Amino acid sequence: MIIYSQGGQCPYQAEGKIGNDYFYFRSRGNNISLELYRTKKDLEELENQKIYILIKAKQTWLTDEQAIKYIKKLYKKLKA
């Protein structure tokens, strides 16, 4: 996994690449989402979204390490 940017508190956001997909991750309140894109350009423009998943989480604030765990978990779920 490559992280291009990450951080924030509300919302916490991250962008990067995992596997062959580019991703946008967002956590706000107890909503956590992961969006996958085919190309880096699509990610940068948030266009042509490939796959999207939204889950409810018990925690409302994430560290960078927790966010990475969620990204990997949601990616695995989307690819199953």
C-alpha positions as CSV (number, residue, x, y, z in Angstrom):
1,M,0.0,0.0,0.0
2,I,1.2,3.5,-0.9
3,I,-0.3,6.5,1.0
4,Y,-0.3,9.8,-0.9
5,S,-1.8,11.8,1.9
6,Q,-3.5,11.1,5.2
7,G,-4.7,12.9,8.3
8,G,-7.3,15.2,9.9
9,Q,-9.6,14.7,12.8
10,C,-13.1,15.3,11.5
11,P,-13.1,14.1,8.9
12,Y,-10.0,11.9,8.8
13,Q,-9.1,11.3,5.1
14,A,-6.5,9.3,3.2
15,E,-5.6,8.8,-0.4
16,G,-3.3,6.3,-2.0
17,K,-2.9,3.0,-3.9
18,I,-3.6,-0.5,-2.8
19,G,-3.2,-3.5,-5.1
20,N,-4.1,-2.2,-8.6
21,D,-6.6,0.3,-7.2
22,Y,-6.4,3.9,-6.1
23,F,-8.4,4.7,-3.0
24,Y,-10.1,7.5,-1.1
25,F,-10.8,6.8,2.6
26,R,-12.9,8.9,4.9
27,S,-13.9,8.7,8.5
28,R,-16.4,11.2,10.0
29,G,-18.3,10.5,13.2
30,N,-19.0,6.7,13.1
31,N,-19.2,6.5,9.3
32,I,-16.2,5.0,7.5
33,S,-16.0,4.7,3.8
34,L,-13.6,3.5,1.1
35,E,-13.9,4.4,-2.5
36,L,-11.8,2.7,-5.2
37,Y,-10.8,4.2,-8.6
38,R,-9.1,2.7,-11.7
39,T,-6.7,5.6,-12.3
40,K,-4.8,8.2,-10.3
41,K,-6.5,10.9,-12.4
42,D,-10.0,9.5,-11.5
43,L,-8.9,9.6,-7.8
44,E,-7.6,13.2,-8.1
45,E,-10.9,14.3,-9.6
46,L,-13.1,11.9,-7.6
47,E,-14.6,10.8,-10.9
48,N,-15.6,7.4,-12.3
49,Q,-15.8,5.7,-8.9
50,K,-15.3,1.9,-9.3
51,I,-16.5,0.5,-6.0
52,Y,-17.7,2.1,-2.7
53,I,-18.3,0.7,0.8
54,L,-19.6,2.4,3.9
55,I,-19.6,0.9,7.4
56,K,-20.5,2.0,10.9
57,A,-17.7,2.0,13.4
58,K,-17.8,2.3,17.2
59,Q,-15.0,4.7,17.4
60,T,-15.2,8.3,16.1
61,W,-11.5,9.3,16.0
62,L,-8.8,7.4,14.2
63,T,-5.0,7.4,14.4
64,D,-3.0,6.9,11.2
65,E,-2.4,3.3,12.2
66,Q,-6.1,2.6,12.9
67,A,-7.0,4.1,9.5
68,I,-4.5,1.9,7.7
69,K,-6.1,-1.2,9.4
70,Y,-9.5,-0.1,8.3
71,I,-8.3,0.6,4.7
72,K,-6.9,-2.9,4.5
73,K,-10.0,-4.5,6.1
74,L,-12.4,-2.7,3.7
75,Y,-10.3,-3.4,0.7
76,K,-10.2,-7.1,1.5
77,K,-14.0,-7.0,2.0
78,L,-14.5,-5.3,-1.4
79,K,-12.2,-7.8,-3.2
80,A,-13.8,-10.9,-1.7
